[in-house]
Amino acid sequence: MISVDPFSRLSKIQEYINTIIEDFDNMEIINEGSEVIIPVVYGGEYGPDLDKVAKHCDLSIEEVIKKHSNKDYLVYFIGFSIGFPYLGGMSSSLATPRLETPRTIVPKGSIAIAGSQTGIYPLSSPGGWNLIGQTPSHIFNVDNPKESKLKMGDVIRFKSISAEQFKDTSL
């Protein structure tokens, strides 16, 4: 991530970026990225907005699930709320606007779509994204964030599971 003063002159920003590019080979890689499978039960009580997303995208529920779970997603960054991963790479055919009125509480593990991104609510919190499913996996370690399941640079894939499998806490 590059941070610059928004009041800097463009020439100074270009000079700074060129310096970074020249030193790229000497930079330490913080996270080479891991591949992580995230189990998800889609729809029903676990994904109350799945029908709405399907209608908005002019797709069947099965098509939404297939398109969402047959992609690799890059963890762009972790933010918004503590431990929330913003995932890049979602099919543009699933893009759906945020809710007009955010929920006061979104359950921990909810898989959601807003605009052209998908993400996972690591903790119960307010939120305005469309909930399409939920994972039983604990993706964020409150006591030791460095030991969380996902880090920037990881590649994840969602795997559709049944409601019965969701209840298996060993996932």
N, C-alpha and C positions, 0 to 999 in steps of 0.2 A: 504494500500500500504506500502511496506517495502522498505526503501532506505538504501543502503549500499555503502561504499567506494569500488569501483571496484578493488582496490589494497590491500584490506584486505585479511588476511589469511583465508582459508576455515574454520578452527577451530573457528576463531572469529565470522564468519558469522553464523555458526551452533549454537554457544553459544547465539548469539543475537536472533536468531529465536526461540530457546528453551525458552528463557526468555519471549518472546512475547506469545508463546503457553501457558506457565504456568500462565501468567497474563490475558489470554483471557476472563475468566469469569468476570473480573473486568473492562473490557474495555467498554467505552461508545459507543453505536451504533449510528453512525452519521445519517444513513438513513435506516430505516427498509424496504424501498421500497414500492412504490405505483404501482398499475396496471394502465396503460395508454393505451387507444386506439388511434391509429394514423390513420386518414382517408387518403387513397391514391388513386389517379387516376393513373392507370398503362398504360404505352405505349403511342404511338402517340407523340404529341408535348411535353407531360409531361414526357415521358420516352423513349427518342430516341434510347437507347441502348437495349431495351427489346428484340427486334428481335435477336440481336447479342448474348445476353446472352442465349436465347432459343436455338439458333443454336449451340453455344459452348457446352451447356449442353445436347444436343440431346433431347430436350424437346419441346413440343408445348408452345406457349405463354400462353395459359390457364393453363398448368401444372406449369409453372414458377410462375404465379400469385397465384395459389392455394398453392404451396409449400411455397412461400414467406409470404403469408397472413395467413396461418394456423399454425403458430409457435408462441411460446412465446419467446421473446428476452430479455436478461438481459443487462442493460446498464452497460458495463464493466467499462468504464471511459469516461470522456468528455475531448477532447483535439484535437490535430492537428491544428485546427483553433478554435477560441473562440466559445464555445458552441456546438461543433461537437460531437455527441454521437457515440461511437463505441459499436455496439450491438453484443453480442455473442449468439450463439444458432442457427445460420442459417444452414439449411440442406446442407450437404457437396455436394449434387447433384447440387447445384446452384453456387458452387465455380467457379469464372471467373477471369482471370488475369486483372490487371489494364490496362488502356488504354496505348498504346505505346507513344502517345503524349497527355499530359494533356490539357484540355480545359482552355482557358484564363478566362472564366466565366461560372460558374455553377449557375443556378437560386436557389434562396432561397427556401427551402422546398423540394429540390430534394432528392429522395430516391435512394440510390446507393449501388452497390456491387463491392467489390474489394477483390480478393482472397477468403477467407472463411468467410468474415465478411460483414455485411450490416451496413449502417449508414444513417444519415440525415444531409444534408447541412443546418445549421441554418440560414446562411446569404449567399448572393451571394458572390462567391469567385472562384479563380482558383481551379481546381481539376482534378484528373486522374481516378476517379472511374466511373464505368458503370452506367448510369442513367436509372432506370427502371420505375420510377414514380415520383409523386410530391404530397406533402400534402399542404392543405391550412392552416393547423395549424401553429401557431407561437410557435416554441418550445424553443426559446431563447429570454430572455428579456435583451436587451443591456443596458438599464438604471438601471436595478436591477437584475443581474445574479442569485441571490438567489431565485428570484421569477420565474425562468424559468420553463417550463413545465416538463422537464426531469432532473433527478438527478442520480448519480451513485447508483446502487442497485435497480432502478426501473425495472419493468417488463413491456414490451410493446408488443402490438399485432397490426399488420397492418390490416385495414379494407378496402377492395376494394370499391371505390365509382365511380360514373359516372362523366363525365366532367361537367355536369350541377350542380351536388352536389358540385363540387370543387369550383364553383363560389359563393356558399353560404358561406359568410364570417363568419357565426355564428359557424362554426365547430371548 
